[in-house]
Amino acid sequence: MLRVVCLLLLAFIAIMGCTTDQSKRRTPYIIGQNGQWESLNLCGKENNVSGFSDDLLREIGRVEGITMQVVSTNQSPVITLLNQEGIDAVLTSLATSGQNMRRYDFSQPYFLAGPVLVIRKNASYTSLDQMKAKDIGFERGNVWALQLANTADAVFLPYDDILRAFDDLQKGSLDGVVVDAVVGYRLVGGIYRTVLKIAGPPLVPMALRLVVEKGKNEELIQHFNHGLEVVKKDGLYTKMLHYWGLFDAEDPSSALYEGEPNY
């Protein structure tokens, strides 16, 4: 009887070992990426976002014990790459609408952009809702600002030169400026760092995520989300953003990164 029990135990261990080995993916996950980052206004920072995305995938892969290989493409919209054989996921700013959620699985956002509200350092506003009848500057033709102007109670004033709007905000002629996050963080972290600040997260968040077809490669989404959480907790995420001249739009103080941009 003892011999039978031992044989059964050994067989169970062998089966479990085979199952474990088979569950480990030995081939790389292939990730599609359009380096123009369609739908995002990155104001010349497209290569920075691409570099940051590549580094982030590598670090998440290191944490999770997997390999993710990025394939760059000009195909637009990049989400259509999921129809091609051999593409496991894409990096995209595709909105998490009800229809899209029925077709795709989305990771947690790993980079946020969109319009932000810039105010003076001594102001306490955190959103446009608090700025009824206040004067808000924006660059003429900015689509997001025009949309916000239709829903906010503030007075939106167009400028041909966004730097003039920032100067007027500094002098007190304006109460705020709505501007694309890339521009806002660059200016607030530069020549206006002692007088202006970002009021809060993007007013209309545009999030980059890892996206897969519904019901396929769900384990990749799990790996990505867990690895992203780890690199954020250990501070590496912030260091990588700094290295690539980017920002954490969930943390407005990231406009004032200090120190050497190395990781």
N, C-alpha and C positions, 0 to 999 in steps of 0.2 A: 504493500500500500504506500509506504514511504517513497519507494522508487517511482510509483505512478504520480504521486503528488509532485515530486521533484521535476519529473519530465514535463508535467503540465505547467509548472512554474517557469521552467526554462523556455517552453514554447510561447508562453505569454510574454515573457521579456523580449524574445526575438521578434514577436509580432509588433510589440510596442516600439521596439527599436526601428523596425522598418517603417512604421507609420510616422515616427518622428522625423526620420531621414527624408521621407517623401514629402513631408510638410514644409521642409526647408527649400526655398527656391534657389536653385544654383545658377540660373541665368539672370541677366540684368532685366530690370523693368525698363521699358523704353518709354520715355516721356517726350511728347511733342511740345515745341515752344516756338511761337512767332515773336521774334525779337523786336518787332515794332509795337508790341503790346497794345493791340487794337482796343479801342474804346477808352484808353487811358491817355490823358494829356500829361506826358512826362517831361515836356519842355527841355528836350535834349539829354535826359537822363536814361534813355532807353538801354544803352549799353551797361549802365550802372545796375539797373534792375536785373538785366540778364546775368551779369556777373554775380550779383547777390543771390539770385535764384539758383545758379549752378553750385555755388559754395554751400548754400543751405541744404540742397539735396544731398550733396556729398556728406555733410555733417550728420544729417538725419540718417543716411544710409550707414554711417559708421556706428551711430548709436544703436540702430536697429539690426545691424548685421545683414544688411541687404545692399544691393547695388542698383542705382538708378542712373541710366544713361540718357542724356538729353540729346534730342535730335532737333536742330533748328530748321525752320521752314518759313517760306513766305506765304503759305496757304492761309487764306482768310475766308470765313472765320476758322480759327484753329481748331475749334471743337469738332469740325468735320473729319479731322484726322482719326477720330475714334472709329470711323467706318473702315479704316485701312487695316489690313492684316499686319500684326507685329507692333502696333502702337497700343500700349497699355493704359496710358493716361495723358492728359495735356495740362499745361499751366495756362490759366485763362481768367479773365475778369467777368466771365459769364454770370449774369444775375441769378440768384437763387429763387427764381419765381416758381410758382406752383407747377407750371408746365415743365420747366427745366428740372425741378426736383423729381418729377415722375420719370424723367428720361435718364438722369445722371445722378451719381453720388458725388458729393462735394466734401472736400477736406475743410478743416478750420482755415480761416484766412491767414495768409502768412505775410501779406503786405497790403497796407491800406493807402489809398490816395483819394482824390476828389476835392471839392472846394472846401476851404477852411475860412474861419472868421479870425481876422487879426485885429487886436485892440491895443490900447495903451497899457503899459505895465501896471498903472494904478487903477485900472478899470476892473470891475468885478463881474462883467457879463460872461455867461457861459454858453449862450445860444442866441439866435436871432429872435426868439420868442420874448426875450427880455428887452428888446431894443425898439419898442413901439415908437414911431415918429422920430427915431434917430437917423442920422445921415450915414449911409453906407456907400463907400466908393467901390467901383469894380471896373475892370478893363472892358472897354466897349466891345461887344460881340461875344463876351464870355457866355456860353450857352447855359452853364449851371447858374450863374448869377442872374441871368434873365428869367430862368425858371423860378428861382427863389424869390425874385422880386414880385412874382405873381401871387405868391402865397404868404409873404411876410408883411407885417405892418410897418416896417422900416421904409425910409425913403432911399431908393437906390439911385446913385448919381454916376453916370458913365464918364470914364477917363480914357483919353487916347494913349496915355502913358501911365502905366501902373505905378511907376516910381513917384510920379506927382501925387498920386492918391496916397501913397505911403508917407510922403512928406506932409501932406495936408492932415493926415491922421496924427502924425507926430506933433504938429503945431496946434492941433485941437480943432481944425476946421471940419474934420470928419470924426465920427464916433467909432467907425470900424471900416474894414476893407474885406471884401470877399474875393478870394484869389485861389488859383489852383495850389494844392498842397506843396508841390515841388517848389514853386516860386515863393510861397509864403514861408516855408521852412528855411529856404536859402537866405532870404532877406532878414528874417527875424534872427537867424543864427549868425548873420553877418553885420552889416552896417547899422542895423536897428536893434541890435541885441540888448542894449541898455535901456531902450525906451518903449519897445513894443513886445507883444507876446501873442502866441496862438491861444485862442479862447478855449478850444476843446477839440474833440475828434472831428473828422470831416462831416460837414453838414449833409452831404449826400455820399455815403461811403462807397468807394469803388474798391472791391477786394480782389486780390489775386489768390487763387486757390488751385489745388490739385484736383482734377475732375476725371472720373472714370465712367464708363457706361453702367447703367443701373444693373446691379446684381453681378457685375464682373470686377475682379480685382479688388473686392471689398477689403481684403487683408492689407492691400497697399495703402488705402485710406487710413486704416488703423495704425499701420507703421508710421505714416506721415504725421498723423495727429499726435501720437505719443512722442515721436522724435522731436517734433516742433516744441512740445511742452518741455522736454528735457533741455534743449538748447536755449530756450527762453529762461528757464530757472537758473541755469548755470552762468548766465550772462553772455554766452557766446553770440546769441542772436543780436544783442545790442552792439557788440563789438564788430560784427560783420556789417551791420547797417552803417556804422560809423566809417568803417574801412571803405565802403563803396559810396560814401558821401550821401547817404540816404537818411531816413528818419523813421521813427516809430510813431505813426499818427494816433495811436492809442495813448501815447504819452507826450503831450505837447512840450514838456520840458526837454525832450530829445533834440529840439532845435538848438539847444545850448550845450551840445556834447563838448567835453573838454578832454585834453590828453592826446596821446599819439594814436592815430587811426590804425592800430595793428591788432591782430588776433592770432 
